[in-house]
C-alpha cells in the first residue's frame, strides 16, 4: 500500500480529482481517502510510488509519501455534541 499526505486536499472536489488522477494512472487501483487527515491510500495494481506521486502532482496537489505504519487513526467520536458520556 502506498500512503500520501496531501495537505492541500480540502474538499470533496479535491478527493474526486485525486481519485480520477490515480485511476487514470492505474485503473484497477483501490483508492481510499481520509479527507479529515489529508491521507490518500492506494493499493496499486500497475503503478509504482513515483507514478502515483506524479499523477497526484499533475492534478495540482502536493503529495508527500508517508509510511503506512506511521499513519495513526483518529479516535472514533461517539455521541453528539450534547450527549453525556
Phi and psi in degrees as a GROMACS rama.xvg file:
@    title "Ramachandran Plot"
@    xaxis  label "Phi"
@    yaxis  label "Psi"
@TYPE xy
-105.573  132.983  UNK-2
-124.728  133.517  UNK-3
-127.604  138.163  UNK-4
-94.4985  125.734  UNK-5
-125.722  86.1138  UNK-6
-66.133  -21.7112  UNK-7
-92.0597  12.5854  UNK-8
-90.0159  110.618  UNK-9
-123.422  -7.83328  UNK-10
-152.634  178.319  UNK-11
-62.545  -33.8192  UNK-12
-62.9223  -41.9731  UNK-13
-60.1102  -44.5112  UNK-14
-58.5936  -46.3524  UNK-15
-63.4248  -44.2645  UNK-16
-62.8036  -44.2855  UNK-17
-67.2267  -42.3027  UNK-18
-60.4235  -45.8478  UNK-19
-61.8966  -40.2297  UNK-20
-63.8959  -41.9838  UNK-21
-66.9208  -44.6544  UNK-22
-64.6422  -30.0704  UNK-23
-68.8559  -26.86  UNK-24
-87.0525  -37.8497  UNK-25
-145.033  91.0136  UNK-26
-60.4914  -25.4402  UNK-27
-100.283  7.25686  UNK-28
-66.6201  146.203  UNK-29
-95.42  121.161  UNK-30
-113.526  126.059  UNK-31
-125.012  129.577  UNK-32
-124.873  131.103  UNK-33
-109.265  95.9028  UNK-34
-63.1449  -40.0444  UNK-35
-60.4093  -35.7413  UNK-36
-99.8796  0.396237  UNK-37
60.3319  41.0275  UNK-38
-113.434  137.147  UNK-39
-118.235  118.501  UNK-40
-113.161  127.471  UNK-41
-128.567  130.936  UNK-42
-105.974  94.0445  UNK-43
-76.3426  155.874  UNK-44
-111.223  -27.2647  UNK-45
-128.006  -40.8732  UNK-46
-77.7129  150.764  UNK-47
-100.712  179.264  UNK-48
-58.4133  -40.0514  UNK-49
-67.2673  -40.5269  UNK-50
-59.4909  -43.0466  UNK-51
-68.8216  -42.2746  UNK-52
-58.4136  -47.242  UNK-53
-61.7512  -41.0678  UNK-54
-63.2609  -43.8097  UNK-55
-66.9237  -41.7907  UNK-56
-64.5731  -42.161  UNK-57
-66.2038  -22.8948  UNK-58
-79.6207  -5.50185  UNK-59
104.563  15.5372  UNK-60
-118.382  168.689  UNK-61
-117.563  86.6738  UNK-62
-77.1568  142.504  UNK-63
-124.874  120.468  UNK-64
-68.3951  134.442  UNK-65
-128.825  155.587  UNK-66
-75.2399  134.613  UNK-67
-58.7584  -30.2253  UNK-68
-74.6233  -16.7346  UNK-69
-91.9116  -4.61286  UNK-70
-78.7095  122.525  UNK-71
-108.167  127.214  UNK-72
-72.8162  141.976  UNK-73
-71.026  144.359  UNK-74
-63.0973  144.845  UNK-75
-76.8142  127.214  UNK-76
-86.5145  135.514  UNK-77
-117.981  151.285  UNK-78
74.7087  172.256  UNK-79
-95.0595  -173.571  UNK-80
-68.5551  -22.5301  UNK-81
-103.49  0.448243  UNK-82
-77.2347  151.807  UNK-83
-101.014  141.684  UNK-84
